[in-house]
Amino acid sequence: MTLSPQRLDAVRTVAETGSYAAAARVLSVTQPNISAQVRGLEKEFGVRLFRREAGRLLPTDLCLKLCDSVERMAEARQEAERLLLSRASLREGQIIVGLGNAMPGMALIAAFHRAYPGVTLKVETGSHHKITRAVLNHECDIGVLPDVPADSRFRCTRFADAQVVAIAPLGHRLARMGEVTARMLCDEPLIFRASGSSTQRAVDRMFARAGLSPRPFLTLDARDGLYEAVANGLGVGFLWEGSTGRSDSVAKLRIAEMQGQVIEETVFGLKEANGQIVEAFFQLAAARSEPAAA
């Protein structure tokens, strides 16, 4: 037995207009189509929906109750459509953005908010792996990460150049040097990020290119935890340059082996996610993109 929207709309329209012919005109279909929908429904369920009186089709009590249900269903469909449209509206919609680094992604989010103040912004933060999976699983509309994996499902826009730097406590002997080498870093107690971190992947590649395999003194999941560990003198750590607005208690050191190894900070999302809000975010990122490094 099938209760299709077309059959229910036919019943409701006949009840409102009083005839198959009038209902057919309202619904822009043929009269036989309407009568077949109604009679088929009556036969299938073994019920009577209309009685004929003075040339008009009058709804039975059962039909009136059915029409009430159909009306509520129509209102629910309209509400669902309003929800979907509002989710995508630049006046009152919503976008969920996943950030691996607070900066420069937060600056882009602030610019988007200024451009489209009616859009509700929700920000998720986490590791490179977490944000990538959140975009793939439709938990985030947009991700902002360095070193985005090549994936044919992604639409990507380069936003800025990113480079990893070492950070040392202000009183550390390396803090005055400005630039260090991978070999010099190996002589220090090193603080690493967990393996799901894009920072750590870049650091691991850097040491591998130098033919070195240092063992960390401490491994931490969160960037803030690493920053605090370094600020408290526990060792030397690594951050994406510009990934935080903080500059207290640590010195940022260029790494010789990282020079020329610029990685792109990228805005990315699923190609299928192409609503107004997502499109506006990509356009803003492209407009604010830094010139590519020579």
C-alpha positions as CSV (number, residue, x, y, z in Angstrom):
1,M,0.0,0.0,0.0
2,T,1.4,3.4,-1.0
3,L,0.7,6.8,0.5
4,S,2.5,9.0,-1.9
5,P,2.4,12.8,-1.6
6,Q,0.7,12.9,-5.0
7,R,-2.2,10.7,-3.8
8,L,-2.6,12.7,-0.6
9,D,-2.6,16.0,-2.5
10,A,-5.2,14.7,-4.8
11,V,-7.5,13.7,-1.9
12,R,-7.1,17.0,-0.2
13,T,-7.7,19.0,-3.4
14,V,-10.8,17.1,-4.2
15,A,-12.1,17.7,-0.7
16,E,-11.4,21.4,-1.1
17,T,-12.9,21.8,-4.6
18,G,-15.7,19.3,-4.6
19,S,-14.9,17.6,-7.9
20,Y,-12.3,15.7,-9.8
21,A,-12.3,18.2,-12.6
22,A,-11.7,21.2,-10.4
23,A,-9.0,19.4,-8.5
24,A,-7.3,18.5,-11.8
25,R,-7.3,22.2,-12.8
26,V,-5.7,23.2,-9.5
27,L,-3.0,20.5,-9.7
28,S,-2.5,21.0,-13.5
29,V,-3.1,17.3,-14.2
30,T,-5.9,15.4,-16.0
31,Q,-9.2,14.5,-14.5
32,P,-8.6,10.7,-15.0
33,N,-5.3,11.1,-13.1
34,I,-7.1,12.6,-10.1
35,S,-10.0,10.1,-10.1
36,A,-7.5,7.2,-10.4
37,Q,-5.4,8.5,-7.5
38,V,-8.5,8.8,-5.2
39,R,-10.2,5.6,-6.3
40,G,-7.0,3.6,-6.1
41,L,-6.4,4.8,-2.6
42,E,-10.0,3.8,-1.6
43,K,-9.7,0.4,-3.2
44,E,-6.2,-0.2,-1.7
45,F,-7.2,0.6,1.9
46,G,-10.8,-0.6,1.6
47,V,-12.3,2.8,2.7
48,R,-14.7,5.4,1.4
49,L,-13.3,9.0,1.2
50,F,-16.1,10.8,-0.7
51,R,-19.9,10.7,-1.1
52,R,-21.7,12.3,-4.0
53,E,-24.4,14.8,-3.1
54,A,-26.1,17.3,-5.5
55,G,-23.4,16.8,-8.0
56,R,-20.6,17.5,-5.6
57,L,-18.0,15.1,-3.9
58,L,-18.3,15.6,-0.2
59,P,-15.5,14.3,2.1
60,T,-16.4,11.6,4.7
61,D,-15.4,12.0,8.3
62,L,-12.4,9.7,7.6
63,C,-11.5,11.9,4.6
64,L,-11.6,15.1,6.8
65,K,-9.3,13.5,9.4
66,L,-7.0,12.4,6.6
67,C,-7.0,15.9,5.1
68,D,-6.0,17.3,8.5
69,S,-3.0,14.9,8.6
70,V,-2.1,15.9,5.0
71,E,-2.2,19.5,6.0
72,R,0.1,18.9,8.9
73,M,2.5,17.0,6.6
74,A,2.5,19.9,4.1
75,E,3.3,22.3,6.9
76,A,6.1,20.0,8.1
77,R,7.5,19.9,4.5
78,Q,7.4,23.7,4.3
79,E,9.1,24.1,7.7
80,A,11.8,21.6,6.5
81,E,12.3,23.7,3.4
82,R,12.5,26.9,5.4
83,L,15.1,25.3,7.6
84,L,17.2,24.2,4.7
85,L,16.9,27.6,3.0
86,S,17.8,29.5,6.2
87,R,20.8,27.2,6.7
88,A,22.2,28.4,3.4
89,S,21.1,32.0,3.5
90,L,23.7,34.8,3.7
91,R,21.2,36.7,5.9
92,E,20.5,34.1,8.5
93,G,22.4,30.9,7.7
94,Q,25.1,29.0,9.5
95,I,28.6,27.7,8.7
96,I,30.8,25.4,10.7
97,V,34.5,26.0,10.2
98,G,37.3,23.6,11.4
99,L,40.6,25.1,12.4
100,G,43.9,23.3,12.9
101,N,45.6,26.6,14.0
102,A,44.0,29.6,15.6
103,M,45.7,31.8,13.2
104,P,45.5,32.7,10.3
105,G,42.2,30.9,10.1
106,M,40.6,33.0,12.9
107,A,41.5,36.2,11.0
108,L,39.7,34.8,8.0
109,I,36.6,34.0,10.2
110,A,36.6,37.5,11.6
111,A,36.7,39.0,8.1
112,F,33.8,36.7,7.0
113,H,31.8,37.8,10.1
114,R,32.3,41.5,9.1
115,A,31.2,40.8,5.6
116,Y,28.2,38.6,6.5
117,P,27.1,39.5,10.1
118,G,23.8,37.6,9.7
119,V,25.5,34.2,9.3
120,T,26.0,32.2,12.5
121,L,29.6,31.0,12.8
122,K,30.6,27.8,14.7
123,V,34.2,27.0,15.0
124,E,35.7,23.5,15.7
125,T,39.4,23.2,16.6
126,G,41.5,20.1,16.7
127,S,44.3,18.2,15.1
128,H,45.0,18.0,11.4
129,H,43.5,14.5,11.3
130,K,40.4,15.5,13.3
131,I,39.6,18.5,11.1
132,T,40.1,16.5,7.8
133,R,37.8,13.8,9.0
134,A,35.2,16.4,10.2
135,V,35.1,17.8,6.7
136,L,34.8,14.4,5.1
137,N,32.0,13.4,7.5
138,H,30.1,16.6,6.9
139,E,30.6,17.7,10.5
140,C,32.4,20.9,9.2
141,D,31.5,22.8,6.1
142,I,34.9,24.3,5.7
143,G,38.4,23.4,7.0
144,V,41.5,25.6,7.3
145,L,44.7,23.6,7.5
146,P,48.3,23.6,6.3
147,D,49.4,20.6,4.2
148,V,45.9,19.5,3.2
149,P,46.0,15.9,1.8
150,A,45.5,15.5,-1.9
151,D,42.0,14.1,-2.3
152,S,39.8,14.4,-5.4
153,R,36.8,15.0,-3.1
154,F,38.2,18.3,-1.9
155,R,37.9,21.8,-3.3
156,C,40.9,23.8,-2.1
157,T,41.9,27.5,-2.1
158,R,45.4,28.5,-1.0
159,F,45.1,31.2,1.7
160,A,48.6,31.8,3.1
161,D,52.0,30.4,3.3
162,A,52.9,28.4,6.5
163,Q,56.2,27.5,7.9
164,V,57.2,25.6,11.1
165,V,59.5,27.4,13.6
166,A,61.1,26.2,16.8
167,I,60.2,27.8,20.1
168,A,62.5,28.1,23.1
169,P,62.1,29.6,26.6
170,L,63.3,33.3,26.6
171,G,66.3,32.5,28.9
172,H,67.4,29.5,26.7
173,R,70.8,29.7,25.1
174,L,69.2,29.3,21.6
175,A,66.8,32.1,22.2
176,R,69.3,34.8,21.1
177,M,70.3,33.0,17.9
178,G,67.3,33.7,15.6
179,E,68.0,30.7,13.4
180,V,69.0,27.1,14.4
181,T,69.8,23.9,12.6
182,A,68.3,20.5,12.9
183,R,71.5,19.2,14.4
184,M,71.5,21.9,17.1
185,L,67.9,21.0,18.0
186,C,68.8,17.4,18.5
187,D,71.1,18.4,21.4
188,E,68.1,19.8,23.3
189,P,65.2,18.2,25.2
190,L,62.5,18.3,22.4
191,I,58.8,18.5,22.9
192,F,56.8,17.0,20.1
193,R,53.1,17.0,19.1
194,A,51.1,13.8,18.7
195,S,51.3,12.0,15.3
196,G,47.9,13.4,14.1
197,S,49.4,16.9,14.1
198,S,50.3,18.6,10.8
199,T,53.1,20.4,12.8
200,Q,54.6,17.1,13.8
201,R,54.4,15.7,10.3
202,A,56.4,18.7,9.0
203,V,58.9,18.4,11.8
204,D,59.4,14.7,11.1
205,R,60.0,15.3,7.4
206,M,62.5,18.0,8.3
207,F,64.5,15.8,10.6
208,A,64.3,12.9,8.0
209,R,65.7,15.2,5.3
210,A,68.6,16.0,7.6
211,G,69.2,12.3,8.2
212,L,68.3,12.6,11.9
213,S,65.9,10.7,14.2
214,P,65.6,12.5,17.5
215,R,63.5,11.1,20.3
216,P,61.2,13.6,22.1
217,F,61.6,14.3,25.8
218,L,57.8,15.0,25.9
219,T,54.9,14.4,23.6
220,L,51.7,16.5,23.9
221,D,48.3,16.5,22.1
222,A,47.5,20.2,22.3
223,R,49.3,23.2,20.9
224,D,48.5,25.2,24.0
225,G,50.0,22.5,26.2
226,L,53.2,22.5,24.2
227,Y,53.4,26.3,24.4
228,E,53.1,26.3,28.1
229,A,55.6,23.5,28.5
230,V,58.2,25.5,26.5
231,A,57.3,28.7,28.4
232,N,58.0,26.8,31.7
233,G,61.4,25.8,30.5
234,L,60.8,22.1,29.9
235,G,62.4,22.1,26.4
236,V,62.2,23.2,22.8
237,G,59.0,22.7,20.8
238,F,57.6,23.5,17.3
239,L,54.7,25.6,16.0
240,W,53.4,26.9,12.7
241,E,54.7,30.4,12.4
242,G,51.7,32.7,12.9
243,S,49.5,29.9,14.4
244,T,49.0,31.8,17.6
245,G,48.8,35.5,18.6
246,R,50.8,34.8,21.8
247,S,54.4,36.0,21.9
248,D,55.1,35.9,25.7
249,S,57.7,33.8,27.4
250,V,59.1,32.1,24.3
251,A,61.4,33.0,21.4
252,K,60.6,31.9,17.9
253,L,63.5,30.5,16.0
254,R,63.8,29.9,12.2
255,I,65.1,26.4,11.3
256,A,67.7,26.4,8.6
257,E,66.4,23.1,7.1
258,M,62.9,24.6,6.9
259,Q,63.9,27.5,4.7
260,G,62.4,27.1,1.3
261,Q,60.0,24.4,2.6
262,V,57.0,26.6,2.7
263,I,53.7,24.8,3.0
264,E,50.3,26.3,2.0
265,E,47.7,27.1,4.5
266,T,44.5,26.0,2.7
267,V,40.8,26.6,2.9
268,F,39.1,23.4,1.8
269,G,35.7,21.7,1.7
270,L,33.9,18.9,-0.1
271,K,33.2,19.7,-3.8
272,E,29.6,18.8,-3.3
273,A,29.1,21.4,-0.6
274,N,28.4,24.4,-2.9
275,G,25.8,26.5,-1.1
276,Q,25.8,30.3,-1.0
277,I,27.6,30.5,2.4
278,V,30.4,28.1,1.5
279,E,30.9,29.8,-1.8
280,A,31.1,33.2,-0.1
281,F,33.7,31.8,2.3
282,F,35.9,30.5,-0.5
283,Q,35.6,33.8,-2.4
284,L,36.7,35.7,0.6
285,A,39.6,33.4,1.2
286,A,40.7,33.8,-2.5
287,A,40.4,37.6,-2.2
288,R,42.6,37.7,0.9
289,S,45.1,35.2,-0.4
290,E,48.8,36.2,-0.1
291,P,50.8,36.1,-3.3
292,A,52.5,32.8,-3.8
293,A,56.1,32.6,-2.7
294,A,58.6,33.0,-5.5
